[in-house]
Amino acid sequence: MRISSVMGIAAARLHLTVFGAVLMAASMAFALPALAQQQDAASSVGTVARLAGRLGVQTCLDATRRFGPALTGTTGSHSAVVMTHPAAPDAATLGVAIERNDAEATSLVSATFAPTFRGGCDLSYDKVDVWRKSCQDVALEELRYTQALERLGEQIAVIPYSPTHHVYLIRIAGGCVSVTKEVVYP
């Protein structure tokens, strides 16, 4: 291989690296998420809807108003980050990450609002909790589930509330992690 070919390849790689860094910096500058500082749950009924509206979301705004308070919780406090497409927020998926705090525990809620061809908005969310008790105790005491736990595999049990609403219980050292997963088609 000639030296000029090697130099040309090296120059092309350098240009691609610089171009990629510029594109990434530019996309980050335009796609900053909306962030809500910690709020009391009782006074912030519309946190998710307020942040979504601030970013220009319209199609899923009604769904954020209807389901946002359930995602942020009704007791304690929460903080939220809302992310959407920088150029077309109303035509794209809206992502929400919420930290919920109350006297019992801290939870992470990750939700996605997606516009549909039906003109509405579908919702999918995951809520993650860490418990300092066995998964069997979480099922009985926290979730009021009294049936035998179904197994997904060796370490994970499943509580199938409905075809679109499950709770996964994962054994960990000293406790249990619960992941509530639900898909809503309003």
C-alpha atoms as a printed R data frame, in Angstrom:
    type eleno elety resid chain resno       x       y      z
1   ATOM     1    CA   MET     A     1   0.000   0.000  0.000
2   ATOM     2    CA   ARG     A     2   1.348   3.429 -0.865
3   ATOM     3    CA   ILE     A     3   2.058   6.068  1.745
4   ATOM     4    CA   SER     A     4  -0.316   8.493 -0.012
5   ATOM     5    CA   SER     A     5  -3.163   5.931  0.309
6   ATOM     6    CA   VAL     A     6  -2.470   5.441  4.008
7   ATOM     7    CA   MET     A     7  -2.365   9.229  4.521
8   ATOM     8    CA   GLY     A     8  -5.639   9.584  2.605
9   ATOM     9    CA   ILE     A     9  -7.331   6.937  4.743
10  ATOM    10    CA   ALA     A    10  -6.040   8.561  7.936
11  ATOM    11    CA   ALA     A    11  -7.293  11.973  6.797
12  ATOM    12    CA   ALA     A    12 -10.717  10.527  5.917
13  ATOM    13    CA   ARG     A    13 -10.984   8.877  9.333
14  ATOM    14    CA   LEU     A    14 -10.042  12.147 11.038
15  ATOM    15    CA   HIS     A    15 -12.692  14.025  9.031
16  ATOM    16    CA   LEU     A    16 -15.348  11.406  9.902
17  ATOM    17    CA   THR     A    17 -14.414  11.551 13.581
18  ATOM    18    CA   VAL     A    18 -14.596  15.355 13.663
19  ATOM    19    CA   PHE     A    19 -17.846  15.359 11.650
20  ATOM    20    CA   GLY     A    20 -19.377  12.767 13.997
21  ATOM    21    CA   ALA     A    21 -18.392  14.782 17.068
22  ATOM    22    CA   VAL     A    22 -19.881  17.952 15.560
23  ATOM    23    CA   LEU     A    23 -23.144  16.136 14.722
24  ATOM    24    CA   MET     A    24 -23.373  14.661 18.202
25  ATOM    25    CA   ALA     A    25 -22.743  18.048 19.856
26  ATOM    26    CA   ALA     A    26 -25.310  19.714 17.599
27  ATOM    27    CA   SER     A    27 -27.964  17.083 18.306
28  ATOM    28    CA   MET     A    28 -27.343  17.388 22.045
29  ATOM    29    CA   ALA     A    29 -27.707  21.154 21.825
30  ATOM    30    CA   PHE     A    30 -31.136  20.811 20.209
31  ATOM    31    CA   ALA     A    31 -32.387  17.772 22.118
32  ATOM    32    CA   LEU     A    32 -31.991  18.831 25.719
33  ATOM    33    CA   PRO     A    33 -34.667  17.120 27.805
34  ATOM    34    CA   ALA     A    34 -37.188  19.043 29.869
35  ATOM    35    CA   LEU     A    35 -36.406  18.569 33.543
36  ATOM    36    CA   ALA     A    36 -38.683  19.191 36.501
37  ATOM    37    CA   GLN     A    37 -37.091  19.804 39.845
38  ATOM    38    CA   GLN     A    38 -38.312  17.789 42.788
39  ATOM    39    CA   GLN     A    39 -42.025  18.397 43.336
40  ATOM    40    CA   ASP     A    40 -44.513  17.441 46.026
41  ATOM    41    CA   ALA     A    41 -46.886  14.928 44.471
42  ATOM    42    CA   ALA     A    42 -50.007  16.671 45.778
43  ATOM    43    CA   SER     A    43 -49.101  20.033 44.204
44  ATOM    44    CA   SER     A    44 -47.789  18.740 40.881
45  ATOM    45    CA   VAL     A    45 -50.708  16.872 39.367
46  ATOM    46    CA   GLY     A    46 -49.684  17.948 35.861
47  ATOM    47    CA   THR     A    47 -45.874  17.650 35.902
48  ATOM    48    CA   VAL     A    48 -45.621  15.229 32.949
49  ATOM    49    CA   ALA     A    49 -48.236  17.147 30.927
50  ATOM    50    CA   ARG     A    50 -46.611  20.492 31.729
51  ATOM    51    CA   LEU     A    51 -43.180  19.292 30.587
52  ATOM    52    CA   ALA     A    52 -44.583  17.596 27.470
53  ATOM    53    CA   GLY     A    53 -46.507  20.752 26.513
54  ATOM    54    CA   ARG     A    54 -43.379  22.847 27.003
55  ATOM    55    CA   LEU     A    55 -41.610  20.664 24.419
56  ATOM    56    CA   GLY     A    56 -44.432  21.053 21.861
57  ATOM    57    CA   VAL     A    57 -46.219  17.729 22.338
58  ATOM    58    CA   GLN     A    58 -49.924  17.913 21.403
59  ATOM    59    CA   THR     A    59 -51.066  14.468 20.211
60  ATOM    60    CA   CYS     A    60 -50.128  12.751 23.483
61  ATOM    61    CA   LEU     A    61 -50.900  15.709 25.755
62  ATOM    62    CA   ASP     A    62 -54.293  14.328 26.815
63  ATOM    63    CA   ALA     A    63 -52.691  10.973 27.717
64  ATOM    64    CA   THR     A    64 -49.990  12.751 29.773
65  ATOM    65    CA   ARG     A    65 -52.757  14.605 31.642
66  ATOM    66    CA   ARG     A    66 -54.717  11.395 32.275
67  ATOM    67    CA   PHE     A    67 -51.857   9.063 33.226
68  ATOM    68    CA   GLY     A    68 -49.119  11.451 34.387
69  ATOM    69    CA   PRO     A    69 -50.386  11.737 37.977
70  ATOM    70    CA   ALA     A    70 -50.435   7.932 38.357
71  ATOM    71    CA   LEU     A    71 -46.857   7.770 37.061
72  ATOM    72    CA   THR     A    72 -45.563  10.496 39.411
73  ATOM    73    CA   GLY     A    73 -47.486   9.129 42.394
74  ATOM    74    CA   THR     A    74 -49.998  10.716 44.714
75  ATOM    75    CA   THR     A    75 -47.871  10.833 47.867
76  ATOM    76    CA   GLY     A    76 -44.316  11.950 48.541
77  ATOM    77    CA   SER     A    77 -42.293  13.841 45.967
78  ATOM    78    CA   HIS     A    78 -40.863  13.266 42.514
79  ATOM    79    CA   SER     A    79 -38.462  14.552 39.866
80  ATOM    80    CA   ALA     A    80 -38.987  14.021 36.147
81  ATOM    81    CA   VAL     A    81 -37.128  14.229 32.847
82  ATOM    82    CA   VAL     A    82 -39.066  14.295 29.565
83  ATOM    83    CA   MET     A    83 -37.388  13.525 26.218
84  ATOM    84    CA   THR     A    84 -38.707  13.742 22.678
85  ATOM    85    CA   HIS     A    85 -37.627  14.272 19.084
86  ATOM    86    CA   PRO     A    86 -36.032  17.740 18.766
87  ATOM    87    CA   ALA     A    87 -37.535  18.600 15.373
88  ATOM    88    CA   ALA     A    88 -40.922  16.847 15.487
89  ATOM    89    CA   PRO     A    89 -41.988  16.419 19.129
90  ATOM    90    CA   ASP     A    90 -45.661  15.987 18.308
91  ATOM    91    CA   ALA     A    91 -45.080  13.204 15.783
92  ATOM    92    CA   ALA     A    92 -42.593  11.201 17.859
93  ATOM    93    CA   THR     A    93 -42.425   9.074 20.968
94  ATOM    94    CA   LEU     A    94 -42.263  10.935 24.275
95  ATOM    95    CA   GLY     A    95 -39.973   9.371 26.866
96  ATOM    96    CA   VAL     A    96 -40.345  10.090 30.584
97  ATOM    97    CA   ALA     A    97 -38.094   9.123 33.501
98  ATOM    98    CA   ILE     A    98 -39.414   9.773 37.013
99  ATOM    99    CA   GLU     A    99 -37.854   9.364 40.433
100 ATOM   100    CA   ARG     A   100 -40.625   8.840 43.000
101 ATOM   101    CA   ASN     A   101 -39.932   9.256 46.711
102 ATOM   102    CA   ASP     A   102 -42.256   8.509 49.591
103 ATOM   103    CA   ALA     A   103 -41.901   7.338 53.184
104 ATOM   104    CA   GLU     A   104 -41.607   3.702 52.133
105 ATOM   105    CA   ALA     A   105 -39.153   3.740 49.218
106 ATOM   106    CA   THR     A   106 -37.727   5.349 46.121
107 ATOM   107    CA   SER     A   107 -38.957   4.138 42.733
108 ATOM   108    CA   LEU     A   108 -37.847   4.660 39.159
109 ATOM   109    CA   VAL     A   109 -40.605   4.957 36.567
110 ATOM   110    CA   SER     A   110 -39.763   4.862 32.874
111 ATOM   111    CA   ALA     A   111 -42.676   5.627 30.543
112 ATOM   112    CA   THR     A   112 -43.187   5.981 26.811
113 ATOM   113    CA   PHE     A   113 -46.101   7.802 25.198
114 ATOM   114    CA   ALA     A   114 -46.411   6.965 21.483
115 ATOM   115    CA   PRO     A   115 -48.731   8.669 18.973
116 ATOM   116    CA   THR     A   116 -50.808   6.177 16.984
117 ATOM   117    CA   PHE     A   117 -52.408   6.065 13.547
118 ATOM   118    CA   ARG     A   118 -55.733   5.987 15.390
119 ATOM   119    CA   GLY     A   119 -55.108   9.604 16.430
120 ATOM   120    CA   GLY     A   120 -54.529   8.749 20.074
121 ATOM   121    CA   CYS     A   121 -51.546   7.871 22.169
122 ATOM   122    CA   ASP     A   122 -50.457   4.507 23.605
123 ATOM   123    CA   LEU     A   123 -48.568   4.282 26.880
124 ATOM   124    CA   SER     A   124 -46.031   1.780 28.130
125 ATOM   125    CA   TYR     A   125 -44.329   2.074 31.509
126 ATOM   126    CA   ASP     A   126 -41.975   0.205 33.815
127 ATOM   127    CA   LYS     A   127 -41.771   0.908 37.562
128 ATOM   128    CA   VAL     A   128 -38.767  -0.444 39.451
129 ATOM   129    CA   ASP     A   129 -38.734  -0.872 43.258
130 ATOM   130    CA   VAL     A   130 -36.091  -2.398 45.524
131 ATOM   131    CA   TRP     A   131 -37.414  -4.178 48.621
132 ATOM   132    CA   ARG     A   132 -35.552  -5.407 51.694
133 ATOM   133    CA   LYS     A   133 -37.718  -8.508 51.978
134 ATOM   134    CA   SER     A   134 -38.201 -11.730 50.063
135 ATOM   135    CA   CYS     A   135 -40.081 -11.739 46.774
136 ATOM   136    CA   GLN     A   136 -42.745 -13.967 48.356
137 ATOM   137    CA   ASP     A   137 -43.262 -11.325 51.093
138 ATOM   138    CA   VAL     A   138 -43.403  -8.542 48.481
139 ATOM   139    CA   ALA     A   139 -46.079 -10.474 46.595
140 ATOM   140    CA   LEU     A   140 -48.138 -11.101 49.743
141 ATOM   141    CA   GLU     A   141 -47.637  -7.891 51.739
142 ATOM   142    CA   GLU     A   142 -47.078  -5.178 49.129
143 ATOM   143    CA   LEU     A   143 -48.933  -6.483 46.090
144 ATOM   144    CA   ARG     A   144 -51.660  -8.437 47.945
145 ATOM   145    CA   TYR     A   145 -51.088 -11.391 45.611
146 ATOM   146    CA   THR     A   146 -52.015 -14.661 47.307
147 ATOM   147    CA   GLN     A   147 -51.722 -17.176 44.464
148 ATOM   148    CA   ALA     A   148 -48.651 -19.275 43.751
149 ATOM   149    CA   LEU     A   149 -46.007 -17.306 41.851
150 ATOM   150    CA   GLU     A   150 -45.419 -18.287 38.232
151 ATOM   151    CA   ARG     A   151 -41.769 -18.532 37.134
152 ATOM   152    CA   LEU     A   152 -40.242 -16.794 34.144
153 ATOM   153    CA   GLY     A   153 -36.930 -18.551 34.730
154 ATOM   154    CA   GLU     A   154 -34.839 -19.580 37.711
155 ATOM   155    CA   GLN     A   155 -34.561 -16.178 39.419
156 ATOM   156    CA   ILE     A   156 -37.644 -14.280 38.248
157 ATOM   157    CA   ALA     A   157 -41.285 -14.781 39.231
158 ATOM   158    CA   VAL     A   158 -44.206 -13.242 37.328
159 ATOM   159    CA   ILE     A   159 -47.526 -11.910 38.581
160 ATOM   160    CA   PRO     A   160 -49.783 -11.675 35.502
161 ATOM   161    CA   TYR     A   161 -52.493  -9.175 36.465
162 ATOM   162    CA   SER     A   162 -53.744  -8.993 32.859
163 ATOM   163    CA   PRO     A   163 -52.437  -9.681 29.331
164 ATOM   164    CA   THR     A   164 -50.888  -6.180 29.298
165 ATOM   165    CA   HIS     A   165 -49.977  -5.760 33.003
166 ATOM   166    CA   HIS     A   166 -47.351  -7.904 34.728
167 ATOM   167    CA   VAL     A   167 -45.117  -7.581 37.790
168 ATOM   168    CA   TYR     A   168 -41.734  -9.304 37.682
169 ATOM   169    CA   LEU     A   169 -40.074 -10.204 40.995
170 ATOM   170    CA   ILE     A   170 -36.310 -10.680 40.872
171 ATOM   171    CA   ARG     A   171 -34.473 -12.259 43.802
172 ATOM   172    CA   ILE     A   172 -31.398 -10.345 44.911
173 ATOM   173    CA   ALA     A   173 -29.101 -10.675 47.912
174 ATOM   174    CA   GLY     A   174 -31.011  -9.371 50.930
175 ATOM   175    CA   GLY     A   175 -34.270  -8.698 49.129
176 ATOM   176    CA   CYS     A   176 -36.230  -8.401 45.941
177 ATOM   177    CA   VAL     A   177 -36.555  -6.058 42.964
178 ATOM   178    CA   SER     A   178 -40.027  -5.632 41.517
179 ATOM   179    CA   VAL     A   179 -40.545  -4.404 37.970
180 ATOM   180    CA   THR     A   180 -44.115  -3.454 37.123
181 ATOM   181    CA   LYS     A   181 -44.694  -3.410 33.378
182 ATOM   182    CA   GLU     A   182 -47.901  -2.271 31.733
183 ATOM   183    CA   VAL     A   183 -49.013  -1.305 28.260
184 ATOM   184    CA   VAL     A   184 -52.129   0.901 28.038
185 ATOM   185    CA   TYR     A   185 -54.170   1.437 24.881
186 ATOM   186    CA   PRO     A   186 -56.595   4.244 25.778
